[in-house]
């Protein structure tokens, strides 16, 4: 397997972009209330979540976005995608082939509502489009 060049700064930026988007996406301004209601979370239940547990979950999420951005960057390098639109197209293909399909099948066999699935799936689509644009356009 050949080595590909990678811009580590852009990998970090792509992971940061997904994280910041998530903070906005699941904020009170956008989808927090609908998402919480779809998961039947009450304010009491949300308030009882232990702070260290929430902090650990956020840290693990950031690490996952770093891994995702790194793997996405490697894939872009191996395929030879060099444009913003090409990166976004690859992000869409990855979303449709992996994120959407696994999310949908997981939702079908759980107690998740359609609205919670759609909120999560659309977030995944947007951050994969952004990651693809950054990683392919700024090599």
C-alpha positions in Angstrom: 0.0 0.0 0.0 1.4 3.4 -1.0 1.9 6.2 1.5 -0.2 9.3 1.0 0.5 12.9 2.0 -1.8 14.3 4.7 -2.2 17.7 6.2 -2.5 17.0 9.9 -3.7 20.6 10.6 -6.6 20.0 8.3 -7.4 16.7 9.9 -7.6 18.5 13.3 -9.7 21.2 11.8 -12.1 18.7 10.2 -12.5 17.0 13.6 -13.0 20.4 15.3 -15.6 21.4 12.7 -17.6 18.2 13.4 -17.4 18.9 17.1 -18.5 22.5 16.8 -21.3 21.6 14.4 -22.5 19.0 17.0 -22.5 21.6 19.8 -24.7 23.8 17.6 -26.8 21.0 16.1 -27.9 19.7 19.5 -28.2 23.1 21.1 -31.4 24.7 22.4 -31.3 26.9 19.3 -31.6 24.1 16.9 -32.6 20.5 17.7 -32.0 19.9 21.5 -35.7 20.0 22.5 -37.0 17.9 19.6 -34.1 15.4 20.0 -34.6 15.1 23.8 -38.4 14.7 23.4 -37.8 12.0 20.7 -35.6 10.1 23.1 -38.1 10.7 25.9 -35.5 12.6 28.0 -37.0 14.8 30.6 -35.2 17.8 32.1 -35.0 15.9 35.4 -33.4 12.9 33.7 -31.0 15.1 31.8 -30.1 16.9 35.0 -29.3 13.7 36.8 -26.6 12.7 34.2 -23.3 12.8 36.1 -21.0 15.5 34.9 -17.9 13.2 34.7 -19.9 10.8 32.6 -20.9 13.5 30.2 -17.4 14.9 30.0 -16.0 11.4 29.2 -18.6 11.0 26.5 -17.7 14.3 24.9 -14.0 13.5 25.0 -14.6 10.1 23.4 -16.7 11.8 20.7 -13.8 14.2 19.9 -11.4 11.2 19.7 -13.8 9.5 17.3 -14.0 12.5 15.1 -10.2 12.7 15.0 -10.1 9.0 13.9 -12.8 9.6 11.4 -11.1 12.7 9.9 -7.8 10.8 9.7 -9.3 7.8 7.9 -11.3 10.1 5.6 -8.1 12.0 4.8 -6.3 8.7 4.0 -9.2 7.6 1.8 -9.2 10.9 -0.1 -5.4 10.5 -0.6 -5.7 6.9 -1.9 -8.6 7.7 -4.2 -7.0 11.0 -5.4 -9.8 13.4 -4.7 -8.5 16.9 -5.0 -11.5 19.3 -5.2 -14.0 20.6 -2.6 -16.9 19.1 -4.6 -15.1 15.8 -4.9 -14.6 15.7 -1.2 -18.2 16.6 -0.5 -19.4 13.9 -3.0 -17.2 11.3 -1.2 -18.7 12.5 2.1 -22.2 12.0 0.7 -21.3 8.5 -0.6 -19.8 7.5 2.8 -22.8 8.9 4.6 -25.3 7.1 2.3 -23.4 3.8 2.3 -22.4 3.6 5.9 -23.8 6.2 8.3 -27.3 6.4 7.0 -27.7 2.6 6.5 -26.2 1.6 9.9 -28.2 4.3 11.6 -31.4 3.3 10.0 -31.0 -0.4 10.8 -30.1 0.4 14.4 -33.2 2.6 14.7 -35.5 -0.1 13.3 -34.5 -2.5 16.1 -34.5 0.1 18.9 -37.0 2.4 20.6 -35.7 5.4 18.6 -38.2 7.6 16.9 -38.0 8.6 13.2 -37.4 12.2 14.3 -34.4 11.3 16.4 -33.0 9.2 13.6 -33.5 12.1 11.1 -31.8 14.6 13.4 -28.8 12.4 13.9 -28.6 11.3 10.2 -28.8 14.9 8.9 -26.1 15.9 11.4 -23.9 13.1 10.1 -24.5 14.1 6.5 -23.6 17.7 7.2 -20.4 17.0 9.1 -19.3 14.4 6.5 -19.9 17.0 3.7 -17.8 19.6 5.7 -15.1 17.1 6.4 -14.9 16.1 2.8 -14.7 19.7 1.6 -12.0 20.5 4.1 -9.9 17.4 3.6 -10.0 17.3 -0.2 -9.9 21.0 -0.8 -7.1 21.8 1.6 -4.5 19.1 1.1 
